Amino acid sequence: QVQLVESGGGLVQAGGSLRLSCACSGGTFSSYSMGWFRQAPGKEREFVSAISRSARTIHDAASVRGRFTISRDNARNTVYLQMNSLKPEDTAVYYCNANRLITYWGQGTQVTVSS
């Protein structure tokens, strides 16, 4: 059973940066494509960024392009989301997922950006 644990969330002022991590256990990490999603209060969960198994292919949502960078370290079984130039509208619970026929989700980490 794949388990995903996010960390690195917190409270930051607008314009600041955070780096989220998602540690994967219980599966072969390099065989999963990985993604980040977020869900703000009262809104549906939305796609943020995704990275292929080899890290050769990356997709970003338009709202974060140029500010957020997804990366992965297959030796550490971890995917990262570097978030720069944060805005109050980035406030949400951030979730990572692992995809290979089945999608697994972490429990989420709260990111709050103050204006």
GIBELZI-V373589 format. One record per pair of residues at least 6 apart in sequence whose ideal C-beta (glycine too) atoms are under 8 Angstrom apart, sorted by sequence separation. I is the first residue (numbers start at 1). J is the second residue. If there is no record, write none. Layout:
I&J / I&J
This chain:
12&18 / 39&45 / 51&57 / 52&58 / 72&78 / 73&79 / 97&103 / 98&104 / 38&45 / 39&46 / 51&58 / 72&79 / 73&80 / 83&90 / 97&104 / 10&18 / 24&32 / 37&45 / 38&46 / 50&58 / 60&68 / 71&79 / 72&80 / 97&105 / 9&18 / 37&46 / 49&58 / 50&59 / 70&79 / 71&80 / 96&105 / 97&106 / 8&18 / 24&34 / 37&47 / 38&48 / 49&59 / 60&70 / 70&80 / 95&105 / 96&106 / 8&19 / 9&20 / 37&48 / 49&60 / 70&81 / 71&82 / 95&106 / 8&20 / 22&34 / 35&47 / 36&48 / 48&60 / 49&61 / 58&70 / 69&81 / 70&82 / 95&107 / 7&20 / 8&21 / 35&48 / 36&49 / 48&61 / 68&81 / 69&82 / 81&94 / 95&108 / 6&20 / 7&21 / 22&36 / 35&49 / 36&50 / 47&61 / 68&82 / 94&108 / 6&21 / 7&22 / 35&50 / 46&61 / 49&64 / 68&83 / 69&84 / 81&96 / 93&108 / 94&109 / 6&22 / 7&23 / 20&36 / 34&50 / 35&51 / 48&64 / 55&71 / 67&83 / 68&84 / 93&109 / 94&110 / 5&22 / 33&50 / 34&51 / 55&72 / 67&84 / 79&96 / 93&110 / 94&111 / 4&22 / 5&23 / 33&51 / 67&85 / 92&110 / 93&111 / 4&23 / 33&52 / 49&68 / 51&70 / 64&83 / 67&86 / 92&111 / 4&24 / 5&25 / 33&53 / 48&68 / 49&69 / 50&70 / 51&71 / 91&111 / 3&24 / 32&53 / 49&70 / 51&72 / 90&111 / 91&112 / 2&24 / 3&25 / 31&53 / 91&113 / 2&25 / 3&26 / 30&53 / 90&113 / 2&26 / 89&113 / 1&26 / 2&27 / 86&111 / 88&113 / 1&27 / 63&89 / 64&90 / 87&113 / 88&114 / 86&113 / 88&115 / 51&79 / 83&111 / 2&32 / 49&81 / 48&81 / 36&70 / 34&70 / 34&72 / 36&79 / 30&74 / 29&74 / 34&79 / 36&81 / 48&94 / 29&77 / 29&78 / 40&89 / 43&92 / 45&95 / 40&91 / 25&77 / 38&90 / 40&92 / 23&76 / 24&77 / 39&92 / 40&93 / 23&77 / 24&78 / 38&92 / 39&93 / 23&78 / 24&79 / 38&93 / 22&78 / 38&94 / 39&95 / 21&78 / 22&79 / 37&94 / 38&95 / 21&79 / 22&80 / 36&94 / 37&95 / 21&80 / 22&81 / 36&95 / 37&96 / 20&80 / 36&96 / 37&97 / 19&80 / 20&81 / 35&96 / 36&97 / 19&81 / 34&96 / 35&97 / 19&82 / 20&83 / 34&97 / 19&83 / 34&98 / 35&99 / 17&82 / 18&83 / 33&98 / 34&99 / 17&83 / 32&98 / 33&99 / 17&84 / 32&99 / 33&100 / 17&85 / 18&86 / 32&100 / 17&86 / 29&98 / 31&100 / 39&108 / 15&85 / 16&86 / 15&86 / 27&98 / 14&86 / 14&87 / 38&111 / 12&86 / 14&88 / 20&94 / 22&96 / 24&98 / 20&96 / 27&104 / 22&106 / 9&94 / 6&94 / 6&95 / 20&109 / 6&96 / 20&111 / 4&96 / 4&97 / 18&111 / 4&98 / 2&98 / 16&113 / 12&111 / 14&113 / 4&104 / 6&106 / 9&109 / 10&110 / 12&112 / 13&113 / 14&114 / 3&104 / 4&105 / 5&106 / 6&107 / 8&109 / 9&110 / 10&111 / 11&112 / 12&113 / 13&114 / 14&115 / 2&104 / 4&106 / 5&107 / 6&108 / 7&109 / 9&111 / 10&112 / 11&113 / 12&114 / 4&107 / 6&109 / 11&114
